[in-house]
Amino acid sequence: MPAGVHLKRARTYRPDPDVYERAREAVQAVDSTMNEHINAFLLWLVHETDELPERPPKPAGRSRQRRS
């Protein structure tokens, strides 16, 4: 395949920078990639699977924050 030619059209995704950085670290911790995790989540979302992608243990001292 020639350079610059892709089988799938690119999509624009603009996550919050802090969330993206933490997610990047999380996928590395479970030996995965952001692309694999996003695709796995999307398959779960559209009921193609009941399995969510692996995630690392919750960091000590970090409380879950909800965004509104």
C-alpha atoms as an extended CHARMM CRD file, in Angstrom:
* protein
*
        68  EXT
         1         1  MET       CA              0.0000000000        0.0000000000        0.0000000000  PROA      1               0.0000000000
         2         2  PRO       CA              1.4420000000        3.4040000000       -0.9280000000  PROA      2               0.0000000000
         3         3  ALA       CA              2.3950000000        5.7190000000        1.9110000000  PROA      3               0.0000000000
         4         4  GLY       CA             -0.4210000000        8.0090000000        2.9850000000  PROA      4               0.0000000000
         5         5  VAL       CA             -3.2020000000        5.7070000000        1.7650000000  PROA      5               0.0000000000
         6         6  HSD       CA             -5.4020000000        4.2320000000        4.4900000000  PROA      6               0.0000000000
         7         7  LEU       CA             -8.1730000000        1.6720000000        4.4000000000  PROA      7               0.0000000000
         8         8  LYS       CA            -10.3110000000        3.6090000000        6.8660000000  PROA      8               0.0000000000
         9         9  ARG       CA            -11.1570000000        7.2950000000        6.8860000000  PROA      9               0.0000000000
        10        10  ALA       CA             -9.7150000000        9.2540000000        9.8140000000  PROA      10              0.0000000000
        11        11  ARG       CA            -12.1070000000       10.4880000000       12.4930000000  PROA      11              0.0000000000
        12        12  THR       CA            -11.6530000000       13.5850000000       14.5930000000  PROA      12              0.0000000000
        13        13  TYR       CA            -11.6540000000       13.0220000000       18.3350000000  PROA      13              0.0000000000
        14        14  ARG       CA            -10.7340000000       15.8500000000       20.6920000000  PROA      14              0.0000000000
        15        15  PRO       CA            -10.5330000000       14.5970000000       24.2790000000  PROA      15              0.0000000000
        16        16  ASP       CA             -9.7960000000       16.7770000000       27.2470000000  PROA      16              0.0000000000
        17        17  PRO       CA             -5.9620000000       16.9940000000       27.3830000000  PROA      17              0.0000000000
        18        18  ASP       CA             -5.7530000000       15.8160000000       31.0090000000  PROA      18              0.0000000000
        19        19  VAL       CA             -8.0640000000       12.8620000000       30.3690000000  PROA      19              0.0000000000
        20        20  TYR       CA             -6.1240000000       11.9420000000       27.2340000000  PROA      20              0.0000000000
        21        21  GLU       CA             -2.7980000000       11.9300000000       29.0890000000  PROA      21              0.0000000000
        22        22  ARG       CA             -4.1770000000        9.7530000000       31.8760000000  PROA      22              0.0000000000
        23        23  ALA       CA             -5.7570000000        7.3920000000       29.3190000000  PROA      23              0.0000000000
        24        24  ARG       CA             -2.4670000000        7.1630000000       27.4200000000  PROA      24              0.0000000000
        25        25  GLU       CA             -0.7210000000        6.1090000000       30.6310000000  PROA      25              0.0000000000
        26        26  ALA       CA             -3.5200000000        3.6440000000       31.4390000000  PROA      26              0.0000000000
        27        27  VAL       CA             -3.3650000000        1.8230000000       28.0910000000  PROA      27              0.0000000000
        28        28  GLN       CA              0.4060000000        1.5800000000       28.3930000000  PROA      28              0.0000000000
        29        29  ALA       CA             -0.0080000000        0.0350000000       31.8560000000  PROA      29              0.0000000000
        30        30  VAL       CA             -2.0850000000       -2.8140000000       30.3720000000  PROA      30              0.0000000000
        31        31  ASP       CA              0.1410000000       -3.2310000000       27.2850000000  PROA      31              0.0000000000
        32        32  SER       CA             -2.4340000000       -1.8690000000       24.8550000000  PROA      32              0.0000000000
        33        33  THR       CA             -2.9560000000        1.1380000000       22.6100000000  PROA      33              0.0000000000
        34        34  MET       CA             -5.4320000000        3.9850000000       22.5870000000  PROA      34              0.0000000000
        35        35  ASN       CA             -6.7840000000        2.7510000000       19.2360000000  PROA      35              0.0000000000
        36        36  GLU       CA             -7.3960000000       -0.7890000000       20.5400000000  PROA      36              0.0000000000
        37        37  HSD       CA             -9.1830000000        0.5210000000       23.6140000000  PROA      37              0.0000000000
        38        38  ILE       CA            -11.3640000000        3.0270000000       21.7710000000  PROA      38              0.0000000000
        39        39  ASN       CA            -12.3940000000        0.3910000000       19.2240000000  PROA      39              0.0000000000
        40        40  ALA       CA            -13.1220000000       -2.1500000000       21.9800000000  PROA      40              0.0000000000
        41        41  PHE       CA            -15.2520000000        0.3990000000       23.8330000000  PROA      41              0.0000000000
        42        42  LEU       CA            -17.1610000000        1.2750000000       20.6660000000  PROA      42              0.0000000000
        43        43  LEU       CA            -17.8810000000       -2.4220000000       20.0170000000  PROA      43              0.0000000000
        44        44  TRP       CA            -19.2460000000       -2.6750000000       23.5580000000  PROA      44              0.0000000000
        45        45  LEU       CA            -21.3040000000        0.4880000000       23.0640000000  PROA      45              0.0000000000
        46        46  VAL       CA            -23.0430000000       -0.8750000000       19.9530000000  PROA      46              0.0000000000
        47        47  HSD       CA            -23.6790000000       -4.2740000000       21.5920000000  PROA      47              0.0000000000
        48        48  GLU       CA            -21.1850000000       -6.2150000000       19.4720000000  PROA      48              0.0000000000
        49        49  THR       CA            -19.6270000000       -7.5590000000       22.6730000000  PROA      49              0.0000000000
        50        50  ASP       CA            -20.2590000000       -7.6290000000       26.4040000000  PROA      50              0.0000000000
        51        51  GLU       CA            -16.5490000000       -7.4020000000       27.1860000000  PROA      51              0.0000000000
        52        52  LEU       CA            -15.0550000000       -4.0520000000       28.1050000000  PROA      52              0.0000000000
        53        53  PRO       CA            -11.3320000000       -3.5360000000       27.5050000000  PROA      53              0.0000000000
        54        54  GLU       CA             -8.9360000000       -4.1290000000       30.3830000000  PROA      54              0.0000000000
        55        55  ARG       CA             -8.0360000000       -1.2280000000       32.6190000000  PROA      55              0.0000000000
        56        56  PRO       CA             -5.2990000000       -0.8870000000       35.2200000000  PROA      56              0.0000000000
        57        57  PRO       CA             -6.0220000000       -0.7950000000       38.9530000000  PROA      57              0.0000000000
        58        58  LYS       CA             -7.2190000000        2.5260000000       40.3120000000  PROA      58              0.0000000000
        59        59  PRO       CA             -4.2710000000        4.6740000000       41.4460000000  PROA      59              0.0000000000
        60        60  ALA       CA             -4.0330000000        5.0870000000       45.2110000000  PROA      60              0.0000000000
        61        61  GLY       CA             -5.3280000000        8.3870000000       46.5120000000  PROA      61              0.0000000000
        62        62  ARG       CA             -7.1630000000        9.3390000000       43.3290000000  PROA      62              0.0000000000
        63        63  SER       CA            -10.8750000000        9.9320000000       43.7070000000  PROA      63              0.0000000000
        64        64  ARG       CA            -13.2260000000        9.5750000000       40.7830000000  PROA      64              0.0000000000
        65        65  GLN       CA            -14.2960000000       12.9380000000       39.4360000000  PROA      65              0.0000000000
        66        66  ARG       CA            -17.4760000000       13.3270000000       37.4300000000  PROA      66              0.0000000000
        67        67  ARG       CA            -17.6300000000       15.8940000000       34.6850000000  PROA      67              0.0000000000
        68        68  SER       CA            -20.8320000000       17.7840000000       34.0550000000  PROA      68              0.0000000000
